Every structure is written in structure tokens, then in C-alpha cells.
Amino acid sequence: MRVCIHSNSHDVLSSPVSIVTGGAGFLGSHLCDRLLSEGHSVVALDNLLTGNMDNIAHLAANEKFRFIKQDVTEYLFYEGPVDFIFHFASPASPIDYLEFPIPTLKVGALGTHNALGLARSKKARFVLASTSEVYGDPLVHPQTEDYWGNVNPIGPRGVYDEAKRFAEAITFAYHRSHNVDTKIVRIFNTYGPRMRLKDGRVVPAFIGQALQGEPLTVFGDGTQTRSFCYVSDLIDGIYRLATSKEHGPINIGNPTEMTVKQFAEAILRITDSRNPIVFKPLPVDDPKQRRPDISRARQLLGWEPKVKLDEGLEKTIAYFRGRIGSTR
Ligand code: UDP
């Protein structure tokens, strides 16, 4: 189906116009907030497969913001001028992309192609939300951008990992062949308000369990590592990349690494909970270690994370306290 998106009279001539695909998602909605605060007019596109209108409800009255329910795997056309396209649409939690394997592949492949085509026709800057999953179960640690990764293409996570690897490839092809000003950010584990309580990722899972008196479910023996970045830090890195001359890929994440078991203990400490930890089977192809090397972001963008884990978790826990009992 051909979908035409018409610009609105609210578009303010002098302000940059940004389109955010996945604009009702966790990261997309925070990005919309940041762009609006920088004076952009923002058009958020989302098919609401894993995004939610609650995340952008506070923007409904903002005349520089517009939401359009749109599946970006379908042909995209926007009538007015566009300065930036941020392609953030995708299921992003392991249980989501296991539940929606084909939409995950399609949004990474067809959705990226459509968003790049729109960027080309508008001469807009294009920012791709890529992921640490392009490194798979990494054999290089910490992960630098020039590491090519260790991905199982036919494993259950392959639908996400390979879609994002394809997305990076086609993004660079549009840069090289069509001279589109593209940027690729490789996003490492990020947390904060607006994650879905039940999205299966470790941060909402452990916080939800701690607050509801349930055991914390550590997968495997809990020695696998992750490095958690608070959402405001991540969005700042993305904004800096978008407004820089760099093309990336650039890792954005917090290099403070811990085991999943240590993370469970941190959640118990901060929530003042005595719930037990129980061990469950490790999901297939679960990466054993993950930590971004952020030297490039430091050197090229002057960026590094500022929010300490306890501070970020306290804000996130406060958000989830308000959502306990919600169905999503
Ligand atoms: N994990 C866990 N218990 C849970 C959910 C996740 O131990 O209830 C582990 C998961 O196996 C992985 C890590 O926490 O090693 C981070 O998982 P998440 O789903 O947040 O994202 P990933 O980093 O794997 O993409």
C-alpha cells in the first residue's frame, strides 16, 4: 500500500523537521522529547507493534509534534521538507523479536530501505539505530567499532542481528552510492522510564520482580556481563552524532560492566528487597560478555555517560512503581 504523509500547517518554517520512526517506542519517544527541546518540529511514525501511545501522550498538545500510525515497511512519502530522519522502529527486546521474527526482519530491511529512500529524496540526514547485537556473542572484548562480530544467522536472535547488519550495509550503500548523509549509532543496553514492564529485558524484569515480591530470574549462572546506559545519556550521544560530521558507526553505551548476577544484587539493594534469586536456563545464543569501547564517541563527539547506575535505577524504579498492575 502506498502511504502519503502530508505535512501540516503547524510546521514552523525556521525550525528543522525531524521524522522519528518508532517514535512511540522507548528510545524513539525520548528522542522526540530531545528534538522538540532543541526546537525541531517532529513527526513520529509508529505501527504500535511494541511502541505505545502512553509514551508520547504528554506531547499531544505540542503543536510542533505530530504522530502518524504508520508501518514503515510500507512505502513512505512525506510532502514537506525534512532535515533529519531517525530510523528507530524495531522490536528491540529478545522476547519481542522472538515473538515477531518476520516483522523484525522486515523493519530492519524494508523499513530501512524506505526510510533511506525518503532521506535521499529530501536530502535529509539519516540516523540509523543499530545495536551491539551486530557483534553477536563477541570474541573481542570490549567491543570496538572495527570488530565484525560473531553472529549466528539462523539462531533465534539472528532475525534482529542480521536485520540490523543488513540495515548498516544498506545505510552505507546509500551513503556511498547516493551520497546520503548517513550516521550509524550502535546502541548498547539502555534503560530508563518508558521501557515496558513486561518486555522481558533484564532491567524491567528484575525491577518488576523486586517490587512485586517475586524471585529474580537470573538466566544461566548469571556470569554473563552487560553494561547499562541510562536513557538520557544515550539520547545525548545520538543527538551529538546527528548534529556532527561523523558517519559512524559509533558505539554509544555505558562502559561500566557487571555480571547479570551482580545486577540482580544491585536491584535487590536499591529496592531494599529480600526476594530470592532463582536460576533459569540461559536463552540460545545469549552473549556471554558485552561492554562498549567508547573511545570513538569520546574523541569524535566529546561524549561520555554521566548518570551513575544507582541514580538511573532510582528514576527507573520510581517509574515502574507507578506502572505495577498495568497490563503492558
Ligand atoms: N536476563 C536474565 N533474567 C531475565 C531477563 C534477562 O538473567 O529475566 C539476562 C539475559 O539472559 C541476558 C541479560 O540478562 O544475559 C540481558 O538481557 P536482555 O534481555 O535485557 O538484553 P540483551 O542484552 O540480551 O539483548
Boltz pocket constraint, residues with backbone or C-beta under 6 A from the ligand:
constraints:
  - pocket:
      binder: B
      contacts: [[A, 92], [A, 93], [A, 94], [A, 189], [A, 200], [A, 201], [A, 202], [A, 203], [A, 205], [A, 206], [A, 217], [A, 218], [A, 219], [A, 220], [A, 224], [A, 225], [A, 226], [A, 260], [A, 282], [A, 283], [A, 286], [A, 287]]
      max_distance: 6.0
